[in-house]
């Protein structure tokens, strides 16, 4: 579902590494949020998170982006993206762009139609036009932005637009606040991961035979990995410093904050341990998410609340859902509407809203649609059966309609099947799934059609080849933006694991 320019970036900058949310932005960056007020059917407004005051009511037709450094983008009537500062909504920043990222470190990466990638500042001025061989990029994080060259290799630029780490990696995460980044190179049978600094110097490395998965970047003196289905933390020299429990839950929830980290027992219940591995909150919660100040978002008996570092509830109420904005501001869901609360559960402002915009992995550079190529000419797959072609055409129609109407439900999933990198494009509507996927090494011209359903977090999809034969079946679960489970090759009968992350 990415634009042609950025599809390679999402494949190369794989979510095999999911950095903890503190690496996305600092708490002080987000002071406002775009919402669709409960009484508004078609327009978007902006709320001040400190006071709950609506500072721009029913101002926008399209969904504004996350608001970072007081700046956001929104799509105009021509389908292009415009940037605005929250303090001056009447003055557009720079030009209108075909693609672009949200601002971070006072920089964004944009592209005009037919032009090259450019780094711009908060005045809309061009800081630097990037070389032709840089064909994709991600938003700046902690002073650096990941880029991809024509060979599909990842590297990094600084806020001046200079290449500081040449594109040589198959996997490139985001720089952490500590000034380190996790990168990877694929071998025939495994991946070699390295932690490097801003000069490209290797701090330490390991391969996926030793640690099967990387959960976080190097943040706060450690990084979380998986060994023998257990969560392990490594220190700045790559030595094991702490083993905390079963490899369960969401990757982004792991990390040591204020000396505490979550852990899971064999039954899949969550608690917290200190940096010495001592249990400070016993494993009694269905979910436990760090608030990064010593408190946690906890789920018990299907309801969420905020708990302190002893596991005691400190929020006044319990909620159907809760999303952390910063250590003292949360969006909660009660019934069919959302509101803003502080850590004690006190409501901020009087407004409720039906939807909100707060996605750091969602920017024009990353979510503008590229219609999946369904050509039936000889080069791209002649001879599609009526069954397979029908599936693809149905998907193309749904997908195009979703994009045209700026609706949710369309996803790009990046991951692997039996360790082989693959990319899925799917559309989910009322529990039904339509779409396609391809193995990266064969390219998007070799799509396999998908159809299936999802219900209560469970996922079932059936794969069809160009002759309409059911050649594979996916069955698994959806947890947050993670899709995982078992793939069965219906021809050979072999089974293998699949893991994907929705972008």
C-alpha atoms as one frame of an Amber mdcrd trajectory, in Angstrom:
protein
   0.000   0.000   0.000   3.003   2.233  -0.214   3.826   4.618  -2.962   6.123
   3.395  -5.709   8.897   5.558  -4.349   8.732   4.169  -0.846   7.780   0.517
  -1.378  11.441  -0.504  -1.409  12.086   1.331   1.815   9.454  -0.635   3.648
  10.856  -3.914   2.379  14.447  -3.045   3.274  13.776  -1.196   6.508  11.966
  -4.230   7.810  10.098  -4.377  11.059  12.190  -7.298  12.129  13.340  -4.575
  14.517  10.631  -2.612  16.285  12.061   0.161  18.389  10.306   1.091  21.615
   8.051   4.097  21.335  10.491   6.366  23.152  12.639   6.284  20.048   9.790
   7.632  17.965   9.661  11.016  19.594  10.216  12.671  22.927   7.314  13.360
  25.242   7.517  17.119  24.744   7.143  16.870  20.967   3.416  16.098  20.999
   1.266  18.779  22.598  -1.706  18.654  20.207  -3.732  15.929  18.564  -6.124
  15.839  15.619  -9.539  14.337  16.371 -12.934  13.916  14.791 -15.307  15.316
  17.390 -18.317  13.218  18.319 -20.786  15.699  16.802 -18.703  16.081  13.596
 -19.333  13.609  10.805 -16.927  14.754   8.118 -14.421  17.229   9.536 -11.299
  17.002  11.693 -10.408  19.277  14.599  -7.304  19.841  16.750  -7.209  19.649
  20.563  -4.631  21.084  22.962  -3.573  18.107  25.087  -2.679  20.240  28.092
  -6.075  21.885  28.453  -8.413  19.805  26.299  -9.398  22.990  24.456 -10.404
  22.727  20.793  -8.153  25.175  18.978  -9.298  24.339  15.433 -12.866  23.077
  15.188 -14.060  21.201  12.066 -11.137  22.642  10.133 -10.026  19.813   7.828
 -11.712  17.446   5.377  -8.849  14.924   5.428  -7.180  13.351   8.443  -4.255
  15.472   9.672  -1.077  13.665  10.610   0.454  13.273  14.037   1.529  16.750
  15.193   5.259  16.845  15.980   7.239  20.003  16.718   3.891  21.834  16.301
   3.822  20.883  12.587   1.550  18.496  10.705   0.495  17.696   7.148  -2.927
  17.217   5.608  -4.079  16.189   2.131  -5.599  18.907  -0.055  -8.341  18.589
  -2.683  -5.753  17.747  -5.361  -4.464  14.775  -3.394  -1.216  16.513  -2.473
   0.108  17.164   1.013   0.381  20.544   2.702   2.268  21.355   5.914   1.054
  23.770   8.605   2.237  25.009  11.982  -0.332  24.775  14.748   0.399  28.413
  15.618  -0.473  29.679  12.134  -3.079  27.560  10.413  -3.597  30.130   7.661
  -0.056  29.960   6.277   1.119  26.905   4.370   4.701  25.803   4.945   6.593
  25.394   1.681   4.935  23.856  -1.361   2.433  21.067  -1.869   4.071  17.666
  -2.156   3.329  14.333  -3.736   4.963  12.622  -0.758   6.555  13.552   2.531
   7.249  12.540   6.117   6.130  14.178   9.334   8.584  16.652  10.862  11.119
  15.502  13.430  14.315  17.296  14.483  12.898  20.295  12.531  13.268  18.364
   9.285  11.044  16.462   6.875  11.796  14.559   3.667   9.518  15.419   0.758
   9.147  14.929  -2.965   7.353  16.956  -5.602   5.830  15.166  -8.547   8.600
  14.197 -10.952  11.264  15.537  -8.604  13.937  14.177  -6.288  13.772  13.604
  -2.569  14.488  16.762  -0.593  15.171  17.594   3.030  13.232  20.703   4.103
  13.203  22.770   7.293  10.251  24.131   9.273  10.048  27.176   6.972   9.627
  24.953   3.930  13.110  25.824   2.681  15.151  23.153   0.918  18.065  22.084
   3.093  19.362  19.629   0.532  18.227  17.789  -2.571  19.246  14.167  -2.303
  21.130  12.277  -5.002  19.261  10.365  -7.680  20.490   7.040  -6.338  18.637
   7.639  -3.058  15.180   6.436  -3.948  13.471   6.098  -0.557  13.604   7.367
   3.008  11.922   7.240   6.393  11.271  10.121   8.823  14.084  11.560  10.914
  14.524   9.974  14.339  16.988  11.345  16.857  18.956  13.274  14.237  19.121
  10.702  11.435  16.876   9.329   8.684  17.166   5.900   7.107  17.545   5.941
   3.313  17.529   3.303   0.573  19.537   3.328  -2.619  18.781   1.865  -6.043
  20.282  -1.477  -5.004  17.828  -1.763  -2.137  20.468  -1.172   0.541  19.828
   0.956   3.630  21.982   3.697   5.152  21.506   7.033   6.927  21.579  10.783
   6.379  21.875  13.533   8.987  19.634  16.597   9.291  21.800  18.435   6.734
  20.942  15.757   4.191  24.506  14.395   4.141  25.027  10.640   3.875  26.801
   9.755   7.120  26.471   5.964   6.864  26.599   4.564   3.351  23.752   2.293
   2.223  25.167  -1.209   2.691  22.595  -2.869   4.949  19.633  -5.140   4.272
  17.900  -4.103   7.511  18.120  -0.680   9.107  16.140   0.426  12.150  15.943
   3.931  13.644  18.597   5.685  15.689  17.941   5.622  19.419  18.303   8.464
  21.879  21.616   6.881  22.901  23.040   7.528  19.433  23.084   3.885  18.329
  21.230   1.968  15.657  20.646  -1.713  14.877  21.386  -2.812  11.317  21.461
  -6.199   9.645  22.891  -8.070   6.692  21.216 -11.185   5.371  23.195 -14.356
   4.742  22.040 -17.554   3.110  20.754 -19.035   6.346  20.724 -16.238   8.924
  20.960 -12.515   9.593  23.981 -10.799  11.128  22.865  -7.900  13.327  25.183
  -5.109  14.425  24.842  -2.172  16.789  26.679   0.800  15.294  27.202   4.435
  16.291  26.674   7.627  14.304  30.104   7.217  12.657  29.179   3.770  11.410
  31.530   2.112  13.877  30.486  -1.335  15.074  29.877  -1.610  18.814  29.027
  -5.324  18.767  27.299  -7.862  16.537  25.590 -11.259  16.632  23.644 -13.471
  14.244  20.105 -14.779  14.289  21.294 -18.286  15.146  22.336 -16.965  18.567
  19.438 -14.566  19.137  16.420 -15.395  16.998  14.715 -11.997  17.129  15.534
  -8.389  17.956  12.795  -6.638  19.929  14.210  -3.175  20.573  17.003  -0.932
  19.503  19.788  -0.024  21.901  18.070   2.335  24.333  18.848   3.316  27.906
  21.892   1.098  28.197  20.423  -2.132  26.842  18.560  -3.846  24.028  16.020
  -6.682  24.124  16.484  -9.840  22.051  15.053 -13.373  22.045  17.044 -16.491
  22.918  15.371 -19.901  23.201  11.949 -18.195  23.356  13.034 -16.065  26.335
  13.475 -12.282  26.523  17.124 -11.364  27.104  18.672  -7.913  27.577  22.163
  -7.177  26.261  24.464  -4.462  27.622  26.588  -1.979  25.642  29.188  -4.674
  24.960  26.668  -7.222  23.741  26.845  -9.275  26.926  23.743 -10.795  28.473
  22.684  -8.752  31.504  19.156  -9.922  32.249  16.721 -12.697  31.304  13.157
 -11.765  32.179  10.679 -14.364  30.944   8.725 -15.828  28.059   8.835 -14.156
  24.642   5.196 -13.071  24.636   3.272  -9.861  24.023   4.177  -6.904  21.838
   7.775  -6.181  20.887   7.383  -2.465  21.457   6.444  -3.009  25.105   9.879
  -4.301  26.036  12.657  -2.042  27.247  14.035  -1.029  30.645  12.443   2.233
  31.792  13.184   3.761  35.198  14.877   0.475  36.083  11.796  -1.656  35.338
  10.815  -4.007  32.527   7.801  -6.193  31.836   7.960  -9.980  31.784   5.579
 -12.834  30.969   5.144 -16.168  32.703   4.417 -19.463  30.962   0.666 -18.824
  31.143   1.069 -15.549  29.247   0.308 -13.222  32.172   2.444 -10.118  32.610
   4.260  -8.507  35.514   7.351  -6.338  36.055  10.919  -6.924  37.172  13.700
  -4.553  38.172  17.094  -4.364  36.466  18.402  -7.075  38.815  15.691  -9.474
  37.683  13.664  -9.300  40.890   9.865  -9.397  40.572   8.306  -6.097  41.688
   4.853  -6.722  40.186   3.759 -10.322  40.008   2.475 -11.665  36.688  -1.251
 -11.044  37.143  -2.174  -8.867  34.152  -3.417  -9.801  30.686  -1.331  -6.923
  29.281   1.226  -4.565  30.794   2.670  -1.618  28.894   5.389   0.672  30.286
   4.499   4.323  30.760   8.264   4.984  30.936   8.045   6.827  34.251   7.736
   3.773  36.508   3.995   3.359  36.019   2.235   1.005  33.597  -0.898   0.608
  31.522  -2.459  -2.631  32.723  -5.255  -4.837  31.436  -7.158  -7.115  33.759
 -10.519  -8.815  33.230 -10.741  -7.164  29.827 -10.432  -3.585  31.143  -7.491
  -1.166  31.165  -6.233   1.069  33.963  -3.022   2.814  35.041  -1.000   1.144
  37.774   2.011   2.279  39.807   5.346   0.485  40.159   3.822  -1.802  42.802
   0.923  -2.934  40.613  -1.627  -0.761  42.429  -4.280   1.033  40.379  -3.829
   4.814  40.378  -6.317   5.827  37.681  -9.805   6.550  38.967 -11.583   4.343
  36.444 -11.133   1.414  34.078 -11.492   1.657  30.311 -12.277  -0.343  27.206
  -8.994   0.835  25.668  -6.172   3.231  26.522  -3.394   4.792  24.415  -0.390
   6.589  25.877   0.404  10.024  24.432   2.949  10.966  27.093   3.530  10.130
  30.767   0.522  12.216  31.874  -1.832  12.226  28.894  -3.819   9.284  27.581
  -6.631   8.660  25.142  -9.236   6.306  26.572 -12.249   4.649  25.036 -15.576
   4.314  26.794 -18.471   2.994  24.764 -18.025   4.263  21.216 -16.233   7.514
  22.015 -12.784   8.637  23.135 -11.632  11.255  25.627  -8.389  12.541  27.145
  -7.340  11.834  30.739  -4.301  12.413  32.929  -2.494   9.673  34.878  -4.978
   9.835  37.744  -7.917   9.400  35.413  -9.046  13.041  35.511 -10.687  14.072
  32.237  -8.910  16.843  30.335 -11.456  19.106  28.705 -15.079  18.269  28.026
 -14.935  17.070  24.423 -15.373  13.485  23.290 -14.402  12.287  19.845 -15.108
   9.433  17.455 -11.608   9.113  15.980  -8.102  10.472  16.460  -4.827  10.701
  14.525  -1.736   9.527  16.355   0.356   7.171  14.215   4.095   7.645  13.921
   4.439   4.978  11.240   1.788   6.696   9.152   2.949   9.491   6.835   2.458
  10.357   3.167   5.865   8.906   2.437   4.800   5.624   3.942   1.093   5.149
   3.329   0.201   6.734   0.020  -1.118   3.950  -2.174   0.567   2.160  -5.002
  -2.107   0.076  -6.683  -0.824  -3.478  -6.756   0.287  -4.405 -10.253  -2.285
  -6.808 -11.657  -1.084  -6.824 -15.249  -1.752 -10.026 -17.197   0.833  -9.461
 -19.927   3.592 -12.035 -20.508   6.147 -10.218 -18.400   4.035 -10.062 -15.277
   2.060 -13.289 -15.301   0.047 -14.168 -18.379  -2.619 -16.802 -18.222  -4.270
 -15.878 -14.938  -7.325 -18.027 -14.425 -10.734 -16.442 -14.061 -10.708 -17.339
 -10.365  -7.344 -15.730  -9.623  -8.023 -12.744 -11.856 -11.382 -12.211 -10.180
  -9.798 -12.166  -6.741  -7.188  -9.672  -7.888  -9.699  -7.439  -9.622 -11.974
  -7.439  -6.576  -9.046  -6.465  -4.414  -7.923  -3.743  -6.804 -11.418  -2.262
  -6.797 -11.711  -2.309  -3.000  -8.205  -0.980  -2.608  -8.688   1.902  -5.019
 -12.009   2.817  -3.392 -10.409   2.835   0.062  -7.635   5.133  -1.112  -9.986
   7.467  -2.964 -12.144   7.868   0.123  -9.226   7.944   2.576 -10.719   5.025
   4.504  -8.986   2.669   6.865  -8.751  -1.044   6.241  -5.918  -1.145   3.698
  -2.587  -2.466   4.950   0.872  -3.295   3.791   2.404  -6.162   5.770   6.159
  -6.654   5.739   7.761  -9.817   7.076   8.649 -13.372   6.151   7.332 -16.888
   5.545   9.694 -19.660   6.634  12.358 -16.980   6.903  11.877 -15.805   3.296
  11.113 -12.073   3.026   7.679 -11.236   1.628   5.323  -8.267   1.245   1.526
  -8.386   1.513  -1.065  -5.859   0.419  -4.487  -6.571   1.904  -7.816  -4.882
   2.444  -9.992  -5.821   5.441 -13.672  -4.915   5.395 -16.273  -6.321   7.806
 -13.962  -9.208   8.637 -13.342 -10.220   5.010  -9.825 -10.091   3.600  -8.867
  -9.573  -0.041  -5.386  -8.969  -1.371  -2.178 -10.424  -2.658   1.450 -10.934
  -1.718   4.797 -11.637  -3.277   8.183 -12.921  -2.216  10.606 -10.006  -2.359
  13.245 -11.928  -4.287  10.749 -12.522  -7.136   9.381  -8.985  -7.156   5.849
  -7.487  -7.258   5.271  -8.829 -10.778   4.748 -12.280  -9.260   1.718 -11.845
  -7.038  -0.212 -14.638  -5.325  -3.865 -13.831  -4.674  -5.245 -13.881  -1.118
  -8.728 -14.154   0.297  -9.871 -14.919   3.818 -11.369 -13.595   7.007 -10.487
 -12.282  10.453 -12.509 -12.511  13.647 -11.738 -11.790  17.300  -8.025 -11.460
  16.614  -7.769 -14.659  14.568  -6.638 -14.623  10.947  -7.338 -17.078   8.114
  -6.173 -16.496   4.537  -6.044 -18.727   1.461  -3.411 -18.328  -1.242  -4.197
 -18.929  -4.931  -1.700 -19.232  -7.788  -2.203 -17.957 -11.327  -4.357 -20.986
 -12.172  -6.748 -20.441  -9.307  -5.362 -23.364  -7.294  -5.326 -23.029  -3.490
  -1.578 -23.462  -2.925  -1.280 -22.243   0.665  -3.148 -21.391   3.863  -2.332
 -18.855   6.560  -3.790 -19.270  10.043  -2.753 -17.182  12.998  -3.448 -14.201
  15.204  -3.404 -10.416  15.040  -1.851  -8.606  18.012  -1.643  -4.862  17.505
   0.144  -4.396  14.190   1.687  -7.887  14.264   0.370 -10.780  12.163   1.843
 -14.190  12.965   1.031 -17.869  12.839   1.426 -20.977  10.704   1.617 -21.240
   6.909   0.718 -24.544   5.274   1.934 -25.349   1.771  -1.114 -27.144   0.363
   0.962 -28.823  -2.356   3.713 -30.365  -0.205   1.865 -30.347   3.111   4.807
 -28.649   4.825   4.171 -26.098   7.544   6.257 -23.113   8.633   5.951 -19.935
  10.668   5.007 -16.563   9.244   5.522 -13.158  10.871   4.409  -9.827   9.423
   4.094  -6.283  10.720   1.469  -3.863   9.398   2.880  -0.507   8.331
